Amino acid sequence: MMEEVRVRFAPSPTGYLHVGGARTALYNWLFARHQGGIFILRIEDTDLERSTAESAGAILDAMEWLGMEWDEGPYRQAERMHLYREHAQRLLEEGKAYYCTCLPEELEERRRAALAAGQSLKYDGRCRASGHPEGALRFRLPEAGITVVEDLIHGPVQFDNSGLDDFIIARSDGYPTYNFAAVVDDAAMGITHVIRGDDHLSNTPRQILLYQALGYPLPEFAHIPMILGPDRTRLSKRHGATSISAYREMGYLPEAMVNYLVRLGWSHGDQEIFTLEEMIRYFSLEKVGKTPAIFDPQKLEWVNAHYIKTLASSYLVDQMRPFWIQTGIAKEELEAAPQGWLGSIVDALRERARTLAELAQSSRYFFQDP
């Protein structure tokens, strides 16, 4: 019997849901739906200085707007501290981890000295045999050998263990670091496939070694190439809006965003417009490209315009209400207007509109007194 597919999207609540994160969530969601599996939402909120409840709420809201319902969760790492402590203690007792008392400023000073001398920047292991009873907990990596990531998109990627250092798995205050908490959670949740951006590929050998040290089976890994701006640098605010909420406020439809996002790195022949059912039916990791995708705002506008032209006018009227209100039309006036009349306004102007905000502006004169 085939193992049930279990995937997860695990954002850090330090801001809005960005385009790259939304695409990662979408690929996980589509993979789960295609396989008849489970899509899990996990909030990685152990970074106390940067994580906020407001950001977590904004991420959940954006995912709901996009239509990506989750089957389990949202789990919150801050509520799972006992799991990380138990696993950290086990590694310590088995001699697979050790306490380090090196201060951050000391580590930075050594890093600068190593950089100036052209030497390796990795931790020098001076606390390995110290037997300190407390401090930050470091994972004791093998000093030789090769760790291979069998990636479903990039193929096998080799990492020399000698190039890795004994990284911290729990800070001195007991809070876990990303690599450690992610492995413990993925193992505990039975994650079968880890699908994420390829900026995490360099983390994967460390995570594989943690899986092996803890005695857990490895999930399969698939690292999606990054999304770049039109100038082929990493997508950022200098290229315009990057958060899903910003595009929602600009008048983009969720159907258009999902359709555009799925094509940022995945293809099914030359087809550009997909129904949700088609995405689920056709999606596979084998069709995800190995090269970065280029975010094209004009292409997104084209996709959005297509949906404005083709979606039911009654649906568009409901989507239009907040945009009409933003143009100064009273909420009461909209509520009093016959649905069919509002629909006729949408039908009269939808052919030339690229966004709902643009459609609202062009239709204002229909509400003016003669």
C-alpha positions in Angstrom: 0.0 0.0 0.0 1.4 3.4 -1.0 2.3 5.8 1.9 0.0 8.7 2.3 1.5 11.9 1.0 1.9 14.6 3.7 3.3 18.0 2.9 3.6 21.2 4.8 3.9 25.0 4.3 5.8 26.5 7.2 6.0 30.3 7.0 7.7 32.5 9.6 5.3 35.2 10.8 7.6 38.1 10.4 5.7 39.9 7.7 3.1 39.4 5.0 2.8 36.4 2.7 5.0 37.2 -0.2 4.8 36.0 -3.8 7.6 33.4 -3.3 6.0 32.0 -0.2 2.6 31.9 -1.8 4.0 29.9 -4.7 5.7 27.5 -2.3 2.4 27.0 -0.5 0.5 26.5 -3.8 2.9 23.9 -5.1 2.6 22.0 -1.8 -1.2 22.3 -1.8 -1.5 21.2 -5.5 0.9 18.3 -4.9 -1.2 17.1 -1.9 -4.5 17.5 -3.8 -3.1 15.7 -6.9 -1.8 12.8 -4.7 -4.9 12.7 -2.5 -2.7 13.6 0.4 -2.6 16.0 3.4 -1.6 19.6 3.4 -0.4 20.9 6.7 0.1 24.5 7.8 2.8 25.2 10.4 3.7 28.6 11.8 7.4 28.8 12.6 7.3 31.4 15.3 10.3 30.6 17.5 12.0 33.9 16.5 10.6 35.9 19.4 12.1 39.2 18.3 10.6 39.1 14.8 7.5 36.9 15.0 4.1 38.7 15.5 0.5 37.5 15.9 -0.4 40.2 13.3 1.9 38.7 10.7 0.5 35.2 11.4 -3.0 36.4 11.0 -2.1 38.2 7.7 -0.5 35.0 6.3 -3.6 32.9 7.2 -5.9 35.6 5.7 -3.9 35.6 2.4 -4.0 31.8 2.1 -7.7 31.8 2.7 -8.2 34.5 0.1 -6.1 32.4 -2.4 -8.3 29.4 -1.6 -5.6 27.2 -0.2 -7.4 25.5 2.7 -5.2 23.3 5.0 -6.1 19.9 6.3 -4.2 20.1 9.5 -3.1 23.1 11.6 -2.2 25.8 11.9 0.4 24.3 14.3 2.6 26.8 16.1 6.2 26.0 17.0 6.0 28.2 20.1 3.4 25.7 21.5 5.7 22.7 20.8 8.7 23.6 22.9 8.5 20.3 24.9 9.2 18.4 21.7 12.4 20.3 20.9 13.7 20.0 24.4 13.1 16.3 24.5 15.0 15.8 21.2 17.8 18.1 22.2 18.3 16.3 25.5 18.4 12.9 23.6 21.1 14.2 21.3 23.1 15.5 24.3 22.8 12.3 26.3 23.9 10.3 23.2 27.0 12.4 22.7 25.6 13.8 19.4 25.4 17.4 20.8 27.4 19.5 23.2 27.2 22.8 25.1 29.1 25.8 23.7 29.8 28.9 25.8 31.4 31.0 23.1 29.8 34.4 23.1 28.5 36.0 19.9 31.1 38.7 19.9 33.8 36.2 20.3 32.5 34.2 17.4 32.3 37.3 15.3 35.9 38.3 16.1 37.1 34.9 15.1 35.1 35.0 11.9 36.7 38.4 11.0 40.1 37.0 11.7 39.5 33.9 9.6 38.2 36.0 6.8 41.3 38.2 6.9 43.5 35.2 6.9 41.6 33.5 4.1 40.7 30.6 6.3 37.4 28.7 6.8 34.7 30.7 8.5 33.1 27.6 10.1 33.0 27.2 13.9 36.4 25.8 15.1 34.9 23.3 17.5 36.8 24.5 20.6 34.0 23.5 22.9 33.6 20.0 21.5 35.5 18.3 24.3 34.9 20.9 27.0 32.0 19.2 28.8 30.3 22.5 29.6 27.1 21.9 31.6 25.2 24.7 29.9 25.2 27.1 27.1 24.1 27.0 23.5 23.7 23.4 22.2 25.7 22.5 19.1 25.2 19.5 16.9 28.3 17.3 16.6 28.7 16.8 12.8 30.8 14.1 11.3 34.1 15.6 10.3 34.5 13.6 7.1 32.3 12.0 4.4 29.8 13.2 1.9 26.1 14.0 2.4 24.0 13.6 -0.7 20.6 15.4 -1.2 18.5 13.3 -3.6 16.5 16.3 -4.9 13.4 15.6 -6.9 14.0 18.8 -9.0 17.8 19.2 -9.2 18.9 15.6 -8.9 21.6 14.4 -6.5 23.5 17.3 -4.9 26.7 16.4 -2.9 28.0 18.2 0.2 31.3 17.6 1.8 30.8 17.2 5.5 34.2 18.8 6.2 32.8 22.1 4.8 30.0 22.1 7.4 30.4 23.2 11.0 28.9 22.2 14.3 25.8 24.4 14.1 23.7 25.5 17.0 20.4 23.5 17.4 19.2 25.3 20.6 20.1 28.7 21.9 21.2 29.3 25.5 17.6 30.3 26.4 16.4 26.8 25.2 14.7 28.0 22.0 15.5 25.8 18.9 17.0 27.1 15.8 15.3 26.7 12.4 17.2 23.6 11.2 16.6 21.7 14.4 12.9 22.6 14.9 12.1 22.0 11.2 13.5 18.4 11.4 11.8 17.6 14.7 8.4 18.9 13.4 8.7 17.3 10.0 9.5 13.9 11.6 6.8 14.2 14.2 4.2 15.3 11.6 5.1 12.4 9.2 6.0 14.8 6.4 6.8 12.7 3.3 7.9 15.5 0.9 9.6 18.7 1.8 8.8 21.1 -1.1 10.4 24.6 -0.6 12.6 27.3 -2.2 16.1 26.3 -3.3 17.5 28.9 -1.0 17.0 26.1 1.6 19.1 23.6 -0.3 22.2 24.5 1.7 20.3 23.8 4.9 19.4 20.3 3.7 22.7 18.4 4.4 22.5 19.6 8.0 18.9 18.5 8.3 19.7 15.1 6.7 22.4 14.5 9.3 19.9 15.5 12.1 17.4 13.0 10.7 20.0 10.3 10.8 21.2 11.2 14.3 17.7 11.1 15.6 16.9 7.8 13.8 14.1 9.2 11.6 13.4 8.3 8.0 14.2 10.9 5.5 11.4 12.7 3.6 11.9 13.4 -0.1 13.2 16.8 -0.9 12.2 19.1 -3.8 13.8 22.6 -4.0 12.0 25.1 -6.2 14.1 27.7 -8.1 13.8 31.2 -6.9 11.6 33.9 -8.4 13.6 36.8 -9.9 12.6 40.3 -10.9 12.7 41.5 -14.5 16.3 42.5 -14.0 17.1 38.9 -12.9 17.9 39.8 -9.4 16.0 38.3 -6.4 12.4 39.6 -6.3 12.2 42.4 -3.8 10.3 45.7 -3.1 12.4 47.6 -5.6 10.5 45.6 -8.3 7.2 46.7 -7.0 4.7 44.9 -4.7 5.8 41.6 -3.4 3.1 40.6 -0.9 -0.2 38.9 -1.8 -2.2 41.4 0.3 -0.8 44.3 -1.8 -2.0 42.7 -5.0 -5.4 42.0 -3.4 -5.6 45.7 -2.5 -4.6 46.7 -6.0 -7.6 44.8 -7.5 -6.2 41.5 -8.5 -8.5 38.5 -8.3 -7.5 35.4 -6.3 -8.1 33.2 -9.4 -5.7 35.3 -11.4 -3.0 35.2 -8.7 -3.2 31.4 -8.3 -3.1 31.0 -12.1 -0.1 33.3 -12.4 1.8 31.8 -9.5 1.4 28.2 -10.7 3.1 29.2 -14.0 6.1 30.7 -12.2 8.3 27.6 -12.7 5.7 25.0 -13.7 4.2 24.3 -17.1 1.8 22.0 -18.9 2.6 22.3 -22.6 1.9 25.8 -23.8 -1.3 26.3 -21.7 -1.5 29.5 -19.8 -4.9 29.6 -18.3 -6.0 26.8 -16.0 -9.0 26.0 -14.0 -8.3 24.9 -10.4 -9.4 21.4 -11.3 -6.9 21.4 -14.2 -4.1 22.5 -12.0 -4.8 19.7 -9.5 -5.1 17.1 -12.3 -1.9 18.1 -14.2 0.5 19.2 -11.4 3.6 17.2 -10.8 7.1 18.0 -9.5 8.5 16.5 -12.7 7.2 19.5 -14.6 8.8 22.1 -12.3 11.8 23.7 -14.0 15.3 23.9 -12.7 15.9 27.6 -13.6 14.6 30.7 -11.8 11.3 32.1 -12.8 11.0 35.8 -13.9 8.1 37.8 -12.3 6.5 39.8 -15.1 3.9 42.3 -13.8 2.5 42.8 -17.3 1.8 39.1 -17.6 0.0 39.2 -14.3 -2.1 42.1 -15.5 -2.9 40.1 -18.7 -4.0 37.1 -16.6 -6.1 39.3 -14.3 -7.7 41.0 -17.2 -8.7 37.5 -18.6 -10.5 36.6 -15.4 -12.2 40.0 -15.2 -13.5 39.3 -18.8 -14.6 35.7 -18.1 -15.8 35.3 -14.5 -19.5 35.6 -13.7 -20.7 39.2 -13.3 -22.5 38.4 -10.1 -19.1 37.2 -8.6 -17.3 40.3 -9.9 -19.9 42.6 -8.3 -19.2 41.0 -4.9 -15.5 41.5 -5.5 -16.0 45.0 -6.7 -17.8 46.4 -3.6 -14.8 47.5 -1.6 -13.2 49.1 -4.6 -16.4 51.1 -5.4 -16.5 52.3 -1.8 -12.8 53.4 -2.1 -13.8 55.6 -5.0 -16.3 57.4 -2.8 -19.5 55.5 -3.6 -21.6 55.1 -0.4 -22.0 51.6 1.0 -25.7 52.3 1.4 -26.0 53.2 -2.3 -24.4 49.9 -3.3 -26.7 47.9 -1.0 -29.7 49.6 -2.4 -28.7 49.1 -6.0 -30.3 46.1 -7.8 -27.7 43.3 -8.3 -28.6 43.1 -12.0 -27.9 46.8 -12.5 -24.5 46.5 -10.9 -23.8 43.4 -13.0 -24.7 45.4 -16.2 -22.2 48.1 -15.2 -19.5 45.4 -14.8 -20.5 43.8 -18.2 -20.3 47.2 -19.9 -16.8 48.0 -18.8 -15.0 44.7 -18.1 -13.5 44.2 -21.5 -10.9 47.0 -21.0 -10.2 46.6 -17.3 -7.0 45.2 -16.0 -7.7 45.4 -12.3 -10.8 45.8 -10.1 -9.6 49.1 -8.9 -9.4 50.3 -12.5 -12.9 48.9 -13.2 -14.2 50.8 -10.2 -12.7 54.1 -11.3 -14.1 53.8 -14.9 -17.6 53.0 -13.6 -18.0 55.9 -11.2 -20.0 58.0 -13.6 -22.8 55.4 -13.5 -23.4 56.4 -9.9 -23.5 60.2 -10.4 -26.9 61.9 -10.4 -28.0 63.0 -13.9 
